[in-house]
Amino acid sequence: MSIPVIPRLIKHFYNGSESEFYYLKQEAGSSRLSTQNDVAAEVEEASTLTKGDVVHVLSIFMSEMRKVLVRGDRVKIDGLGTFFMTLSCNGVETEDECNVRQIKGVNIRFRPDKVLKLVNNALAPTRSDNNVSFFIKDAKAAAGSGNPAVPGGDDDDDEVVDPGF
């Protein structure tokens, strides 16, 4: 299945000058949210565990992971990735001014394992379960203007990225 993307114009301000660049973003509304129950139902179909067992294990896992992160430790799950804590704080001019009151936010970050990292299918040298296919959706036509978003495109066709594999 291919994921629809649309071009978005983003303005950048740097050193008093403005520049505009187009970036591809996933089309709004094109993704679904899978809940813990949805994932548990999929695991139930692929294993001998019941959906209730999976939900229970996930709940306990989250509770234990929270305890590890609160201690300041990292959680590494093979094949998934590493969860770790980061701090957000204001800078101060001297070391004496630096104290825990400068910490404005505590965040949890995630770094996926190499096994989980996804690859743009149009750039991938080989086929893999981690390859993701994209196509450019005509954003202007979708908005009702009838004009193509991609130069050289037409109103009826979306540009499909085909790596030619």
Contacts in CASP RR format, 6 or more apart in sequence:
PFRMAT RR
TARGET T0000
AUTHOR 0000-0000-0000
METHOD contacts of the structure
MODEL  1
MSIPVIPRLIKHFYNGSESEFYYLKQEAGSSRLSTQNDVAAEVEEASTLT
KGDVVHVLSIFMSEMRKVLVRGDRVKIDGLGTFFMTLSCNGVETEDECNV
RQIKGVNIRFRPDKVLKLVNNALAPTRSDNNVSFFIKDAKAAAGSGNPAV
PGGDDDDDEVVDPGF
1 133 0 8 1.000
2 133 0 8 1.000
2 134 0 8 1.000
2 135 0 8 1.000
2 160 0 8 1.000
2 161 0 8 1.000
3 26 0 8 1.000
3 30 0 8 1.000
3 31 0 8 1.000
3 132 0 8 1.000
3 133 0 8 1.000
3 134 0 8 1.000
3 135 0 8 1.000
4 26 0 8 1.000
4 27 0 8 1.000
4 30 0 8 1.000
4 134 0 8 1.000
4 135 0 8 1.000
4 136 0 8 1.000
4 137 0 8 1.000
4 158 0 8 1.000
5 24 0 8 1.000
5 25 0 8 1.000
5 26 0 8 1.000
5 27 0 8 1.000
5 134 0 8 1.000
5 135 0 8 1.000
5 136 0 8 1.000
5 137 0 8 1.000
6 24 0 8 1.000
6 25 0 8 1.000
6 27 0 8 1.000
6 136 0 8 1.000
6 137 0 8 1.000
6 139 0 8 1.000
6 142 0 8 1.000
6 149 0 8 1.000
7 22 0 8 1.000
7 23 0 8 1.000
7 24 0 8 1.000
7 25 0 8 1.000
7 136 0 8 1.000
7 139 0 8 1.000
7 149 0 8 1.000
7 150 0 8 1.000
8 22 0 8 1.000
8 23 0 8 1.000
8 24 0 8 1.000
8 25 0 8 1.000
8 139 0 8 1.000
9 20 0 8 1.000
9 21 0 8 1.000
9 22 0 8 1.000
10 20 0 8 1.000
10 21 0 8 1.000
10 22 0 8 1.000
10 23 0 8 1.000
11 18 0 8 1.000
11 19 0 8 1.000
11 20 0 8 1.000
12 18 0 8 1.000
12 19 0 8 1.000
12 20 0 8 1.000
12 21 0 8 1.000
24 134 0 8 1.000
24 136 0 8 1.000
27 137 0 8 1.000
27 139 0 8 1.000
27 142 0 8 1.000
36 55 0 8 1.000
36 58 0 8 1.000
37 51 0 8 1.000
37 55 0 8 1.000
39 54 0 8 1.000
39 58 0 8 1.000
40 51 0 8 1.000
40 52 0 8 1.000
40 54 0 8 1.000
40 55 0 8 1.000
40 58 0 8 1.000
41 51 0 8 1.000
43 49 0 8 1.000
43 51 0 8 1.000
43 54 0 8 1.000
44 50 0 8 1.000
44 51 0 8 1.000
44 52 0 8 1.000
44 54 0 8 1.000
49 57 0 8 1.000
65 75 0 8 1.000
65 83 0 8 1.000
68 74 0 8 1.000
68 75 0 8 1.000
69 75 0 8 1.000
69 83 0 8 1.000
69 84 0 8 1.000
69 85 0 8 1.000
69 108 0 8 1.000
72 85 0 8 1.000
74 82 0 8 1.000
74 83 0 8 1.000
74 84 0 8 1.000
74 85 0 8 1.000
75 82 0 8 1.000
75 83 0 8 1.000
75 84 0 8 1.000
76 82 0 8 1.000
76 83 0 8 1.000
77 83 0 8 1.000
78 113 0 8 1.000
79 113 0 8 1.000
79 115 0 8 1.000
79 116 0 8 1.000
80 112 0 8 1.000
80 113 0 8 1.000
80 116 0 8 1.000
81 110 0 8 1.000
81 111 0 8 1.000
81 112 0 8 1.000
81 113 0 8 1.000
81 116 0 8 1.000
82 110 0 8 1.000
82 111 0 8 1.000
82 113 0 8 1.000
83 108 0 8 1.000
83 109 0 8 1.000
83 110 0 8 1.000
84 108 0 8 1.000
84 109 0 8 1.000
84 111 0 8 1.000
85 106 0 8 1.000
85 107 0 8 1.000
85 108 0 8 1.000
85 109 0 8 1.000
86 106 0 8 1.000
86 107 0 8 1.000
86 108 0 8 1.000
86 109 0 8 1.000
87 103 0 8 1.000
87 105 0 8 1.000
87 106 0 8 1.000
87 107 0 8 1.000
88 103 0 8 1.000
88 104 0 8 1.000
88 105 0 8 1.000
88 106 0 8 1.000
88 107 0 8 1.000
89 102 0 8 1.000
89 103 0 8 1.000
89 104 0 8 1.000
89 105 0 8 1.000
90 102 0 8 1.000
90 104 0 8 1.000
91 98 0 8 1.000
91 102 0 8 1.000
92 98 0 8 1.000
92 102 0 8 1.000
115 130 0 8 1.000
116 130 0 8 1.000
117 130 0 8 1.000
118 130 0 8 1.000
118 131 0 8 1.000
118 132 0 8 1.000
119 128 0 8 1.000
119 130 0 8 1.000
119 131 0 8 1.000
119 132 0 8 1.000
120 131 0 8 1.000
120 132 0 8 1.000
120 134 0 8 1.000
121 131 0 8 1.000
121 132 0 8 1.000
121 133 0 8 1.000
121 134 0 8 1.000
121 161 0 8 1.000
121 163 0 8 1.000
122 133 0 8 1.000
122 134 0 8 1.000
122 161 0 8 1.000
122 162 0 8 1.000
122 163 0 8 1.000
123 163 0 8 1.000
124 131 0 8 1.000
124 163 0 8 1.000
127 165 0 8 1.000
133 161 0 8 1.000
134 161 0 8 1.000
135 158 0 8 1.000
135 159 0 8 1.000
135 160 0 8 1.000
135 161 0 8 1.000
136 149 0 8 1.000
136 150 0 8 1.000
136 158 0 8 1.000
136 159 0 8 1.000
136 161 0 8 1.000
137 149 0 8 1.000
137 158 0 8 1.000
138 148 0 8 1.000
138 149 0 8 1.000
138 150 0 8 1.000
138 153 0 8 1.000
138 155 0 8 1.000
138 157 0 8 1.000
138 158 0 8 1.000
139 149 0 8 1.000
140 146 0 8 1.000
140 147 0 8 1.000
140 148 0 8 1.000
140 149 0 8 1.000
141 147 0 8 1.000
141 148 0 8 1.000
141 149 0 8 1.000
141 155 0 8 1.000
146 155 0 8 1.000
147 155 0 8 1.000
148 154 0 8 1.000
148 155 0 8 1.000
150 159 0 8 1.000
153 159 0 8 1.000
END
